[in-house]
Amino acid sequence: MNVVIYARFSSHSQTEQSIKGQLKVCYEYAESHNYTVVGEYIDRAQSGKFDNRAEFQRMIADSDKHTFDGILVYQLDRFARNRYDSAIYKAKLKKNGVRVLSAKENITDDASGILIEGVLESMAEYYSVELAQKIHRGMSINAEKCLSNGSNPGLGFKVNKADRTFYVDEEEAAIVREIFERYASGETKAKIVKDLQRRKVKTSIGNEFTYNSLSRLLKNKRYIVIYLYKGVETPGGMPRILDDDLFYRVQSLMNKNKSAPARTRGAKTNIS
């Protein structure tokens, strides 16, 4: 029987080593059962809760070509962690004469095998939901302590990997202060962006500055010690980079420029 191998790892806890381990077990299983592996489909950092996985969808589409008779996975939860998706795609595969095979789970073709497969899929969905709840609880606890949850805090901040606390990167913080002071003194965003691009100053994610990224920076309340999580503000939760007066002067100027008549803004060439 011709089979393809489908392997996947999630972004939160696994690495490329997980793929290598899955492939090793699947190839050993194929060899012991005299299956011929004719292809591999691998999704990296993709949750099994959703079906919008590029390689998964390509594999399902390729089943229409009738070049393979089985899809071999390390365990059924690699195929899907959602019972609805699992049923829908297995039905589609069945129409194309393709079975889903598990290398680690002994699932027979009889009635008991159907029951076992259903139980395994239910357990996979249960553990997926439970894991999501644990992650959410962990992030909420971090937020209560004003710790990093992995989101980008903005230029000027770094995260201590050991305890997830924030600290100020003085070199970047100097750029932040410069930007605020220049805008507060009357320079336009367009002029500031052009200068930052000329100097090859990058944003906190390493991209070239644009009008939009500069606008986001100028609105970032973290610079005045406000920790943000899901729209909730916690004063005193961040190290300080700017004084309140400068930050709010800039907010006032941006609001004033935003509400200026369009013809006035045009005449002054992007004063906002």
Secondary structure, DSSP 8 states (H G I E B T S, - for coil): -EEEEEEE--TTT--HHHHHHHHHHHHHHHHHTT-EEEEEEEESS--TT-S--HHHHHHHHHGGGT--SEEEESSHHHH-S-HHHHHHHHHHHHHTT-EEEESSS---SSHHHHHHHHHHHHHHHHHHHHHHHHHHHHHHHHHHTT---SS---TTEEE-TTT--EEE-HHHHHHHHHHHHHHHTT--HHHHHHHHHHTT-B-TTS-B--HHHHHHHHT-GGGGTEEEETTEEEET-S---S-HHHHHHHHHHHHHHHTS-HHHHHHTTS--
